[in-house]
């Protein structure tokens, strides 16, 4: 990202990305060329096993500080608007004065696993997924509210509002409590056919519609409050475009904008997504369907266990590398794995370290190594960890390929700095993979959507082009057919391994 002040006279749009680990504020000059930004981190707290929460006020302060830092870079540039992205699926209870009375229950919080699994296999669960586009899983507002109803019914009843992280942030920015279709479509409470709250879901969780924010389009805008504008140094009345969830905006940011082009993001977690022009819910219940903008819907699946699996492997198998001053423990471990053949010589990892989402949508299933033999060393375990993540992503990819044949994958994420990750994912997915410069992909998507919502771009693609983003750029990796066949064979052999695993479990059942 370019540093220093914006050019005098430049027109600039801001993209906000409030994620799981940091609040990022990115500024993009129309026409490209100059970019500036700030990022402020905050902790993810684990008060109990399976609970993954954050303090929404701490997250807001980090964002507000970032806004002030970026505003100081703008000088004589003119700001045309702000676009907002946040992590999806977070739930917060507010009182009548809009103060948080619960922590943010993040997407990773799995306390509602029992409620999710009890509902998922039922006719009601299937109907709710089909109506909302959100798989029945502990990540959703639906199951989290069920948990509150069973474990903290007084709190469920006393909260004046139940909102998402985006709704909380937009209220801080504009003074208005609203939600937008994208994040609402990830709650499990929305009816995709009407874009209103689903009465059947609300009756189930025991929350009336008037305790949820009104649903607006992702391209709607509200003015920045005068007090905040003065505090951080931005123009009064600056339009804040409501924006979308981080996943859909990530697809926009990497230029995966049409059927047949898949967006793959892989950091701590990961996701595979494709845009269609209408809502679609698969009968198998393996894909989500979230909104991006009118006429743009995102199908796909997200894994909770992405790059974090190799980080865990580093903690377990690379303690000696961590002591290497100036070293890169993850990179050093991956370099060992580079020399292990495809399939890790019979070792397979089920990489479920955190409550998993797609393709199984089972937050209770634990991870495991299968096929362990005496000859396996740490390089095999690391290779199996990377391959395990790649195989989970390939299972989601196959579901999308059944909807619309995939011709290209546009990928972004820090793991793609590794040639090992690149090679394994390209072969496991079996399609050309274009690695994009997506360091600011979600914020870039928010900024492009803001231009579209403000009428300064004729389409989502035009919004990207106005920000100097070449949607066809990136390093293309072409899969080797022999390696593709090897991973196909590896996937085919996993059910037999799992069957043996089930047989062993019966000894202790």
N, C-alpha and C positions, 0 to 999 in steps of 0.2 A: 504494500500500500504506500502511495506517495505521502511524504511528510512535508511539513511546512504549510504556509498559508495558501488558501485558494487564490487563483488568479483574480485580479480585480475585474469586476464586471461579469464574472462567470455566473451561470445559473446552476444551482445545486439542489439536489434532492437527497433527503436523509432516509436511510433504511435502518430500522431498529431490529435487533435480534436478541430477544431475552430467552436464553437457553438454560440448560440444566446446570452449567458450570460458570457462566459469565453473561453479563449484559454487554452487548456490542453496539456501538453507534458508528455507522459508516456513512460518509458523505461522498456523493458521486456527482461530478460535473457533467451536465448535459453535453453531448458530443464526445465524451470520453476524455482521457488524458489525465485529469487530476482526480485523486481520491485521498480522503483523509479519514481517520477513525480513532476510536478509543475503545478499550475493553476493560471491564472491571469484574473480577471474579468474586464468587461467594460459595459457601460450603453447601454440600448435600448432607443432611444429617440422618443418622440411623439410630433413633432412640430405642428401637427394639428390632429384633430380626424380622426382616421383611418390610419394615417401615422405612420409607425413603421420603423425607419431608424437607421443606425449606421455609424460611421466614420471608413472606412476600414483601414486608417492609424493607428488609435488607436488600432484596432484589431490586426494589424500586429505587432505593438510595443509590445503588450501583448504576442504574440506568440514568438517573438524574445527574450524577457526577459525569457520566460519559457525555450527556447532552451538553453540559457546560464546557467540557474539554473540547468538543468538536466545534461548538459555537465560537470558541476563541480562535479557531483556525480559519473561520469564514471571512473575516475582514470585510472587504467591500463587495464580496459575492452576494447574490440575492438567492434566498432559499424559496423554492416553489412549493415545497410540501414535505410531509413525513409519511412514510409507510411503516407499518408495524407487523412484526412477526414475533410469536412466542412459541415455546414448547407446548405441545398439545397434551390434553388429558389431565392436566392438573386441576384440582378442586379445592376451593376455599369457601368457608362459611363467613358471612359478614353480618354485622348487626345493622340496625336501622340507620346508623350514621356512617355506614360503609367502612367500618373498621373490621379488620380480620379478627375473628374469634376462634379460628382454627389455623394450624399451619397449612401451607400448600402441600396437599397430598400429590406427589408427582406421578408421572407416568410409570415410574419404576416401583412405586409403592404396591406391594402385593398383599396387604392385609385382607383384601376382599377376595382372596383366592378361593376360599370355601364357598362363598356366595356365588362366585362366577361359575365354578364347576358344578354346583347344584342346579344352576339355571341353564347352562350351556347346552346340555343334551336334551332338553325338553322342547316340546312343541312351542311353548311360549318363548323360550330362548331363541329358537330358530326364527320365529316370527319377528321378534324384536330386532334381530340382526338384519333380516330382510327389509324391515321398515326403516331402520336407521342407517344401515351401511357400516355400522361399527360391530365387529365381532364381540361376543360376550366374553369379557376378560376383566381381570382385576384392575386394569389400567383405567377403565371407563368411569365416568360420573355415575352411571347407572348402578354398577356393582359397589362403588364406594358409598353411595347413599344407602344401599341395602345394608352395608356393614354398619353405618351409623345407626340405622334403624334398629339393628339387633344389639349393638354394643353401647351406643350412646343416644338412646331415643330422645332424652331431654334436649340434648344439643341439636339433634336433627330438627326438633320442633321449634326451638328458640331462635335459630338463625333466621334473620329476616330475608337474607339473600344467599343463594348457592351459585357461585360463579366460577369461571375458569381464570387462569392466569392472564390471558389476553384481556378479559373483561376488567380485571383489577387494574391492569396497566393503563388501559384506555381511560378508565375513570380518573386515574391520577393525572393523565395528560390533558383531559378535556372537561372533567367534572360531570360527564354523562356516563351512566351505567347501562351499557348495551353489550351485546355480543354480535358476532357475525357468523355467516352460514358455515364457513370453513371449520372453525373450532367447534361450533355447535354440532356439526355433523360428526364429530369425534367423541361426543358425549354418550351416545347410545340412547339419548332422549329425544332426538329430532326425528320427524317424519320427512323423509327425502321427497315424497310426492307433493307435500304442501309447504315444506320449509318452515313449519311451525312445530312447537313442542307436541310430542305424541301423547295423547291422553292415557293410553294404555300403559306406557312406561311411567308416566307421572303417578298414576294410581298405584302401580307396583311399589314405587319407592316412597310414596307418601309425601310428595311435595307438589303443591299447586303451581300452575303456570305463572301466577303473579309473584312467585318467589324466585323466578328465573329471569334473567335479563331479556328484553325484547330482541328479536333476531333481525339483523340488518344485513345488507349485501356487503361483500368484502370490499367493494369499490366505493362505499359511502364514506363521507368525510365529515369530521366535526372540528371546530376551531380549538387550537391550543388555548388554555386558560391564560388570561393576562398575567396573573401572578406568577405562573411557572415561566412564561415567556420572559418576564422581567428578571426572574431569578437566574435563569441559565443563559440569557443573552440572545434569545431568538425573537423574531418579529411577532408582535401581537397578531392574533387572528390567523396564524399559520395553519393551513388545513392539515389535519391528521387523518389520513386514509386508514380505515380500520384494518385492512390487510387480512392475512390468512394465517393458517398454521404453518409451523416451520417445515413440515414435510412437503406439503404442496408447493410452498414457495421455494424449497430446495430444487424441485423439478424445474420450476421456472428459471431459477438462477443458473442452472447448467444448460438450459436451452432444450430440455426434453419436453417438447410441446405438442407432439402429435402421436397418434397411434402408431405403433411399430418402433418407436424410439423410447427406450426405458431410461429412467434416471436412477442411478445407484449412488447412495451416499453411505460412507462407512467411516465412522469415527469410533467413539466408545461403543455406541450401538450402530445399527445399520438399517437400511431400507431399500427396497426395490419398488419403483412406482412407474405408472404409465398414465398419460392423460387421454381421456375420451371426451366426447361432446355431450354425454348424457350420463345420468346415474346408472350404475351397473352393480348388481349384487350376485356373486356366484353361488350356485346351489350347494356347493361343498362347504361353504362358510369359511373359506381360507383367506379371502381377500377383504380388505377394507375399501370403502368408497367415501372419499372426502371431497368437499368442494374447494375449488381455487377461485373461480369467478364464474359469472354467467356463461354457460356453454362450455365450461372447462371443469371436469371432474377427474380426480386422481384415484386410480385403483392401485392396490399393491399390498405389501405386507412389510412389517418392521420386525427386526430381531433386537432383543435387548442385549444380546451378547455378540459384540463385534470386536473391535480392537481391544476391548477390555480383557478378552480371553488371552491374548498374547501378553498383555501387561501382567495378568495373573500368573501366566507361565514364567514370566521373568522373575516375579517374586518367589516362585517355588524353585525354579531350575537355574536361575541366573544370579544367585546371591553373590557369587564371586565376581561377576561382571559389574555389579553395582558398585564394587569397591574400586573399579578402574577409574582413576581421576580423569575427567573429561571424556569418558567413554559413553557409549550409547547402548545400554543393556539390551533393549529390545532389538536393536539392529544387530548386535553381536550374536544374539540367540537365533535370529532369523538367518544370519549368515551360515550358522551351523546347519539349519534346516534345509538350506539350499541344496545340499549334497545328498539329501535323503530322497529315494525314488518315490514317485507318485504312489499313494496308498500307504506310505509310512511303514512298509514291510508288514502289513497286516494289522497295524494299530489304528483304531478309529476313536475319535472323540465325539461324544454328544455334548456340545458346548453350552450347557444350560447352567451357568454359574449364577445368573440372576433369573428372576421369574420370566420365563420366555413368552414371547408373543407369537408371531407367525413362524412357521406355517401350522403349528399344532394348536396355538392359542391355549396352552395348558400351563398356567403359572406355577403348578405344583411339581412338575416333572423335574427330577434332579439331573445334573450332568453325570457323565461316566466316561471312562476309558474302556474300550472293548478290545479283546484280542491281544492283551499284554503278554509278551514273552520275555525270556531272560536276556535275549539279545538286544532289546530295545533300550536305547540311551536317551538322554535328555533331548537330543536333536530330533528323535522320532516323536517324542511327546509334543515338542513345539510345532513340528510339521503337521502332526495330527490335529493340533489346535487350530491352525490356520485352515487346514482342509475341512475341519468340522464346520467352521463359520461359512466357508465357501459353499459347502454342500447344502446348508440351510438356506442360504441366499439363492442357490440354484433351484431349490424346490419351489420357492416363491416365484422365481423367474419362469419356471415351467407353467405355473398357473396363469401368468400373464400371457405367455406365448400361446396358450389355448384360447384366450380371448381374442387376441390379435397377434399374428406372427411377428416376432421381433426381428428387426434387421440391424439394430445398433443399440449399444449401451453407452450412455454418457455418465461418467463416474467422477466422483469428487470425494476427497477425504484425505486426512493425513497419512493413512496407511499406504496410500499409493506412491509414497516416496520410496517404498520398499519394492525392489524387483521381485522378491519372493511373493509378496501379496499380489502384485500385478500378474505374474505368470500363473499362479494357482487360480485366481479368479477368472482370468481370461479362458483358461482351459475348462474349468468347472462349468462356466456359463455357456461356452461354445458359440459365442458370437463376437464380432468385432467390438472391442471395448475402447472408447475414447476417454482418456484421462484429461479432464478439464482443469483449468485454473480456478478452482472453486473456493478459495480461501474465504471469500465473502459471499458465497452463493446464496444463502438464505437472506441476508441483508440486501443483496443485489436484487433478489426476487421481490422483496418488499418494496424497494425503491421503484422497480419497473412497474409493479402493480399500482403504486401510487400515481405514477405518470398516466397510466391508463385510466385510473379512476378520476383523475382531475381533468381528463379530456385533452391532455398534452401528448398522448400517444394513441394511435389508431387501433392498436392491438397489443396483446401481451408481448408478442415478438418485437413489435415496434418499440415498446418500452425498453427492452433490452438493447436494441440497436441504438437508441438515443443515448444510452449510457456507455456506448463504445464497446459493447460486448459482441464479439463475433460468435454467433450461435453454432457455427460449424467448426470452430477451432478445437484444438486439442491433439494430444499424441495418440494415434490409433494403434492398438495392439491387435494383431490378427491371430486367432487361435490355431495351434498346431493340431491337425486332425487326429494324429496318433495320441496326443495327450487328451484331447476331448474324449476319444474312445476309452482311454484308460479311466478317466473319471466317471464315465457312464457305467463302466463295469464295476467300479468301486461302489457307486450308489446302489447298483443292483444287488450287491452282496451284503449290504447292511441288514436287510430284514432277517437273513439267516443268523447273523451275529446276535441280533436282538432276540431271536427265538431262543438261542442258547442262554442268553441273559435271563429271560423269563423262566426257563427251566431251572436255573440255579436258584432264582428267588423263591421257587416253590419249596426248597429245602428249609427255608427259614420262615415260611408263611404260616 
